[in-house]
Amino acid sequence: QLQASGGGQVQAGDSLRLSCAASGRTFNVMGWFRQAPGKERDFVSASRWRGGSTYYADSVKGRFTISRDNAKSTVYLQMNSLKSEDTAVYYCVADQSIIVGNIRSASEYEYWGQGTQVTVSS
């Protein structure tokens, strides 16, 4: 139900924009996690439709921006000033109801996209 796109290989300092389209429904919470080789899956960012709140991992705050087009049931992740440590597979996630305190927890999200690779060369 979630189709992510926009990954690629870039140089450090470049920008990329990821997109994730949800088919068939609108979710209250949509966001992104990422997983680097040999590491756990980490929270990146999330957006709540009701209230419009956004959330970011400290490692991406100020560089990444999440946005939504609810008419298209699509969430975007604009990634600027990319660093080599941003290299990972990025997963789009969605759920209908997550309390604020759990929004950074991967286990809270019922729906996951297929992942898109982002590679940043230094």
N, C-alpha and C positions, 0 to 999 in steps of 0.2 A: 504493500500500500504506500510505501515511501520510496521515491525514486530520487537519488542524489546524483548530482553532476557538478562539473566545474573543477575537478582536481587537475593536477598537472605537475610539471617540473619547472621550477623557476630558480632564479638567483636570490641570494640573501638581499633583503631590502625591497624586493619586488612585491607585487600585490596579486591576489587571486580572489575570486568570488565564487563561493559554493552555493548551489541551489538545491532545494529539496522540495519536491511536489508530493503532496498527499492526495491520493486518488480516492474519490468516493465519500470523503467526509472532511470536516474541519475539526481540528484538535485544539483544545485549550492551551496545552503546553507543547511547544516544539523546540527542538534545540540540537546541539551537536556534542558528541563525544569524540575522542581520538585515541588511537592506540599505536604507539611506536613499537618497533620490533623488540621483543623481550620485555616489554613493560605492560603494566596494567592499563585497562581502558580508563581514560581520565575525562572528567567533565571539562567542556570548553565554554559553552554558552547556552542559554535558554531564554525563551520568550513566552510570556503568558498573554493570551488573547484578552482575557478579562482583566482589565486594569492596565494592561500594556507594560507590565514590569519586565525588565531584562536583567539577566544575571551573567556574570563572567568569571572565569577562573582568573586568579591574580596574574598568572603568567601571560595572559592575552589582553588584559585590561588596558585600554588606551590604544591598542593596535587593531583589535578585531571589533566589528560591529554587527550585531544581529538585527535583522529586520524581517517583517512579514508582510505579505500581500494576502489578506484573508479572503479576498474575492477569488484568488487563484489557489487558495490553500497551500501556499508556498512560503517557505522560510529561506532566508539568505544569510550567508556569513561572509561579510566583506573582511578580508584579511590583508592588512597593510604591514609594511615593515617586517616582512617575514624573516625568520631566523632559521638556522639549520635545525634547531631544537623543535621547530614546529613540524618537522617531517614526521608523518604518521598517516595511517588510514583514518579518515574522518567519517564518522557515522552520524547520519541523521536519526533523530529520535522523536517520538511523539507519545503523548498520553492525554487522556481526557481530564484527569484530576490528580494533581500532586500537591501536597502541602508545601509551603515555601521552604520549610526546614529540610525537606528531602529532595529538593530540586536538583541537587548536585550528585544524587545517588543513581548509579546506572540501573540498579535493580528495580527502581520505581517506574521505569519506562517500559510500557508493554510493546510498543512498536519500534522496530529498528529497520533502517534502510540497509542497502547492500554494502555501503562503504565506498569511498572514493579516495584514491591515493594522492597525497600532497608530498612532494619532494622538494626540499629547499637546499640548494648547493651553496656552500660558503666560498 
